[in-house]
Amino acid sequence: MSDIQEVPGGFDAPSYNAPSAGVVASAPVEAEVPEGNFALPSFNRAIGKNAGGPIDLLKDVDLNVKIELGRTRMLIEDVLRLAEGSVVELDKLAGDPVDVYVNDQLVARGEVLVLNDNFCVRINEIVTATEET
């Protein structure tokens, strides 16, 4: 059975009567609750230690970045026929800007370049929230 008993300080706490499997000692629950106002520690000093401001807190946050060359629709039958050397036609032309997504959110468009035998993307346009549609 569970009863509600008043705890000093204005909080209600359930009391629990243990099963009689053994001897259980119980004592009344008492808690000291400070009266009046109390101050929380200031976290501004800890943030202020970062020279660059609050944005520095995000330096080590991992983000998922995707570059989308284009899209296509295929039947399962066509996907099963894909083999080495197969060509998949996309909805964009060579030279069209590619879309840059950060955490599945379109943020920029750019062009694909080759630099030292590596593909890279030069950002040409930052996409605002109204341009996304």
C-alpha positions in Angstrom: 0.0 0.0 0.0 1.2 3.5 -0.7 0.2 6.5 1.4 1.0 10.1 0.9 2.7 11.9 3.8 3.7 15.5 4.1 7.4 16.2 4.1 8.6 19.4 5.8 9.2 22.0 3.2 5.8 21.6 1.5 6.6 18.5 -0.7 4.4 15.4 -0.7 6.3 12.1 -0.9 4.9 8.6 -1.2 5.6 6.3 1.7 6.1 2.7 1.0 5.4 -0.3 3.3 7.7 -3.1 2.4 6.4 -6.7 2.3 6.8 -8.5 5.6 9.5 -10.9 4.3 11.9 -9.7 7.0 12.3 -7.0 9.6 12.3 -3.6 8.1 13.2 -0.5 10.1 11.5 2.7 9.0 12.1 6.2 10.0 10.1 9.3 9.2 11.3 11.1 6.1 12.7 14.6 6.9 14.3 17.0 4.5 15.7 20.4 5.0 14.6 22.9 2.3 16.2 26.3 2.5 13.7 29.1 2.7 13.9 32.3 0.7 15.6 33.1 -2.6 18.7 31.4 -3.8 21.1 32.2 -6.6 22.0 29.9 -9.5 25.7 29.9 -10.5 26.5 32.2 -13.5 27.5 30.3 -16.6 28.4 33.4 -18.5 31.9 33.3 -17.1 32.5 29.8 -18.4 31.2 30.8 -21.9 33.2 34.1 -21.8 36.4 32.2 -21.6 36.0 31.3 -25.3 37.6 34.1 -27.2 35.3 33.7 -30.3 32.1 33.7 -28.3 29.3 31.1 -28.1 29.9 30.0 -31.7 33.1 28.4 -30.6 31.0 25.9 -28.6 30.0 24.4 -31.9 33.5 23.8 -33.3 33.5 20.1 -32.5 29.9 19.3 -33.5 29.7 16.6 -36.2 27.5 17.4 -39.1 26.4 15.2 -42.0 27.3 16.9 -45.3 26.0 15.5 -48.6 26.7 16.7 -52.2 23.9 15.7 -54.6 24.9 15.5 -58.2 21.4 14.6 -59.3 18.5 12.3 -58.9 16.7 9.6 -60.9 13.8 7.2 -60.6 14.3 3.6 -61.4 12.2 0.4 -61.3 13.4 -2.4 -59.1 13.9 -4.4 -62.2 16.3 -1.8 -63.6 18.2 -1.6 -60.3 18.7 -5.4 -60.3 20.2 -5.2 -63.8 22.9 -2.7 -62.7 26.4 -4.0 -63.2 29.9 -2.7 -63.3 30.0 -0.2 -66.2 26.3 0.6 -66.1 25.4 4.2 -66.7 22.6 5.9 -64.6 21.1 9.0 -66.2 20.5 11.8 -63.7 18.1 14.8 -63.9 20.9 17.3 -64.1 23.2 18.2 -67.0 27.0 18.2 -66.8 28.0 21.6 -65.5 24.7 22.2 -63.6 25.2 23.3 -60.0 25.3 20.6 -57.3 23.3 20.8 -54.1 25.1 20.9 -50.7 23.0 19.5 -47.8 24.0 19.8 -44.2 22.0 17.4 -41.9 19.5 16.9 -44.8 18.9 20.7 -45.1 19.8 22.4 -48.4 22.3 25.1 -47.6 24.3 25.9 -50.7 24.9 25.2 -54.4 28.2 24.9 -56.1 30.3 23.4 -58.9 32.3 20.2 -59.0 36.0 20.7 -59.5 39.0 18.3 -59.6 41.9 19.4 -57.4 45.0 17.2 -57.1 43.0 14.2 -58.4 40.3 14.8 -55.8 36.8 15.9 -56.4 35.8 19.1 -54.5 32.9 21.6 -54.6 33.3 25.3 -55.0 30.4 27.0 -53.3 28.8 29.6 -55.6 25.5 30.3 -53.8 24.3 30.1 -50.2 20.6 29.1 -50.1 18.3 31.1 -47.9 15.1 29.6 -46.3 12.9 31.2 -48.9 14.9 29.8 -51.9 14.7 26.2 -50.8 11.4 25.4 -52.5 
